[in-house]
Amino acid sequence: MFEVFENELNNLQSILVQVKNASLDFLENIAEKPTYIADQAVPVADLADAGIGASGSLEVFRKHYEKLMVASPGPRYWGFVTGGATPAAIAGDWLTAVYDQNTQSTQGAGDVSAILEKETIGLLCQLLHLPEDFNGGFVTGATMSNFTGLAVARQWAGERSGRDVSREGVSGDLVVMAATPHSSVVKSLGMLGIGSNNVVRIQALEGREAMDLTDFEQKLMDNQHRPVVVNCSAGTVNTVDFDDIKAIVALKKKYTFWLHIDAAFGGFAACLPSQRHLLAGWEQADSITIDCHKWMNVPYDSAVSLVRKEHSRLQVSTFQNSNAPYLGDPSENFSYLNFLPENSRRFRALPAWFSLTAYGRNGFEWIVRNSIARAEEFGAYIQSSEHFELLAPVRLNVVCFRLKSGHEKMPVFLDRLNRREKVFMTPTLLSGESAIRAAFVNYRTRKEDILIAIREMEEVLQTL
């Protein structure tokens, strides 16, 4: 055996203890770690003939690179929609690397990982009050989850036009409708060959990001002779607005269309009885996107694609490995290799399984409730401030705001705020206007963090 490998196998415990200590140093001090680092200069590295071993690599990494890692899993990283990582999720993620399973089939694959993945999907559906009507599997993130659901929708549309799209290619018959699609939906349409510019935009309600149902029905009538796929938003990224899912489902009784619901983080509103009405009817969707590394607080990368079991044949015809007999016959047993885009699949379900079993329904109710409470506190400050104004009501866990005056100073304000390294937010556009958004999804965020952010904002204002 190569000498370095043999030495490290003999000293594996020592190596893992060093990694554990480095991890604890980061996590136990994460509230003090910077949320933004302007200078990302690193030394230029050349590949050496003789390596320095795992311990040596860890030492070099900690010396040159660890200090440049931002506290994105920390309590005041409010950019994008970035969750943290609970202790149980970290435990599951570490063991995922240790076990290193390529999760494939529930029969004959030689390990239990696919069986546990199906169990995890069942637990997640129970958490979100979804029936056992969906096949589900783990993918990298919301982009691949949207891609998966829309790929099966494309196959459905092709069949309605007498085509096997996965074999014959895309035709121009398919219509995709959406009011405020997430960028990952638009990106997926490009990757699927449907075309990112070919979304039929449904008008949004005035002052909202939710679709106008009158305009929606008119567009359905205008396209009755073409296959239609409808992308429904269950929590828009700027204002956490929800399309009226119940009303959209009712229209399926009059018109034929595939309903894809992008509930990347908004789906977790189902954890709270007080918010469950926002998702009424979503159990009738054809496909659903859920992003676990957002509000579920498991590490990147982790998302779930749910597709109705009645579409299993379409899903297999979309993703099957028909020219790779060594991967198994999709008609004989359930294999994720024939239901999802990837053949090589990390055991992504394990961190989610650990989280669901460790914290149960009550734990995730608390996470969602805590995030909403923090957003409401921050929103109340914005609303009462003489310097800022809300651009939308605080729905659930995102606060979208701007300066009341001097709008041209918004980029300068946000840049100076982020560079202070105590809190991080991201810019956005809402109805064409520049805005700042703060997304609350991290279980670590406390009232004290809101006060720290307010103090930082007030001090930056004095510099404008």
NORPE-V907833 format. One record per pair of residues at least 24 apart in sequence whose C-alpha atoms are under 7 Angstrom apart, sorted by sequence separation. I is the first residue (numbers start at 0). J is the second residue. D is the distance in whole Angstrom. If there is no record, write none. Layout:
I,J,D
I,J,D
This chain:
175,199,6
176,200,6
177,201,6
178,202,6
260,284,7
314,338,6
371,395,5
374,398,6
176,201,7
178,203,6
259,284,6
262,287,7
263,288,5
264,289,6
371,396,5
258,284,5
259,285,6
260,286,6
261,287,6
262,288,5
263,289,4
264,290,6
370,396,6
229,256,7
233,260,7
258,285,5
259,286,5
260,287,5
261,288,5
262,289,6
263,290,4
267,294,7
39,67,6
228,256,6
229,257,6
230,258,6
231,259,6
232,260,6
233,261,6
234,262,6
257,285,6
258,286,7
259,287,6
260,288,6
179,208,6
227,256,5
228,257,5
229,258,5
230,259,5
231,260,5
232,261,5
233,262,5
264,293,6
226,256,7
227,257,6
228,258,6
229,259,6
230,260,6
231,261,6
232,262,7
234,264,7
264,294,6
422,452,6
36,67,6
178,209,7
209,240,6
234,265,4
178,210,5
208,240,6
209,241,6
210,242,6
233,265,5
248,280,6
36,69,7
209,242,5
233,266,7
401,434,5
35,69,6
244,278,7
245,279,6
400,434,6
401,435,6
34,69,5
244,279,6
245,280,5
248,283,7
399,434,7
400,435,5
33,69,6
34,70,5
241,277,7
244,280,6
399,435,6
400,436,6
32,69,7
33,70,6
34,71,6
244,281,6
399,436,4
32,70,6
398,436,6
399,437,7
145,184,6
397,436,7
398,437,5
416,455,7
14,54,6
397,437,6
398,438,7
416,456,7
29,70,6
142,183,5
146,187,5
150,191,7
397,438,4
34,76,6
141,183,7
142,184,7
145,187,7
396,438,6
397,439,6
30,73,6
396,439,5
416,459,6
29,73,6
30,74,6
415,459,7
142,187,7
301,347,6
412,459,7
3,52,7
180,230,7
174,225,7
173,225,6
174,226,6
175,227,6
176,228,6
177,229,6
180,232,7
172,225,6
173,226,5
174,227,5
175,228,5
176,229,5
177,230,5
297,350,6
172,226,7
173,227,6
174,228,6
175,229,6
176,230,6
177,231,7
297,351,7
374,439,6
159,226,7
370,439,5
156,226,5
370,440,6
377,449,6
373,446,7
152,228,7
366,442,5
270,363,7
271,364,6
270,364,5
152,257,6
148,259,7
141,263,6
148,286,5
148,287,7
127,267,7
128,269,7
127,269,5
127,270,6
145,288,6
126,270,6
144,288,5
296,441,7
294,440,5
141,288,6
293,440,7
141,289,7
141,290,5
140,290,6
130,282,7
165,317,6
129,282,6
238,391,6
240,394,7
239,394,6
148,304,7
238,394,6
239,395,7
147,304,7
144,302,7
148,306,7
155,313,7
239,397,7
144,303,6
154,313,6
238,397,6
140,300,6
144,304,5
237,397,7
238,398,7
139,300,5
140,301,5
141,302,6
238,399,7
139,301,5
140,302,5
151,313,6
237,399,6
138,301,6
139,302,6
151,314,5
154,317,6
137,301,7
138,302,5
137,302,6
138,303,6
137,303,5
151,317,6
136,303,6
137,304,6
150,317,7
135,303,7
136,304,6
135,304,5
136,305,7
135,305,4
134,305,6
135,306,6
133,305,6
134,306,5
133,306,5
134,307,6
133,307,4
134,308,5
132,307,6
133,308,5
132,308,6
147,339,7
147,340,7
237,436,7
88,297,5
82,292,6
88,298,7
137,347,6
82,293,4
85,296,6
137,348,6
81,293,5
82,294,6
84,296,5
85,297,7
80,293,6
83,296,5
84,297,5
82,296,5
83,297,7
84,298,5
83,298,7
106,332,6
105,333,6
104,333,6
105,334,6
119,348,6
104,334,4
103,334,5
104,335,6
103,335,5
116,348,5
103,336,6
119,352,5
112,346,7
126,360,6
101,343,6
102,344,6
101,344,5
102,345,6
101,345,6
102,346,6
100,345,6
101,346,6
100,346,6
95,346,6
95,349,6
92,349,7
91,349,5
92,350,5
91,350,4
89,350,7
88,350,4
91,353,6
88,351,6
88,353,6
87,353,6
88,354,5
87,354,5
87,357,6
78,423,6
75,421,7
76,422,6
77,423,6
78,424,4
79,425,6
75,422,5
76,423,5
77,424,5
78,425,5
75,423,6
76,424,7
80,438,6
82,440,5
83,441,5
78,437,6
79,438,7
81,440,7
82,441,5
83,442,7
77,437,5
78,438,6
80,440,7
77,438,5
77,439,6
74,441,6
74,443,5
75,444,7
73,443,7
74,444,4
75,448,6
74,448,7
37,418,7
35,417,6
36,418,7
35,418,6
36,420,7
35,420,5
34,420,5
33,420,5
34,421,6
33,421,6
34,422,6
35,423,7
34,423,6
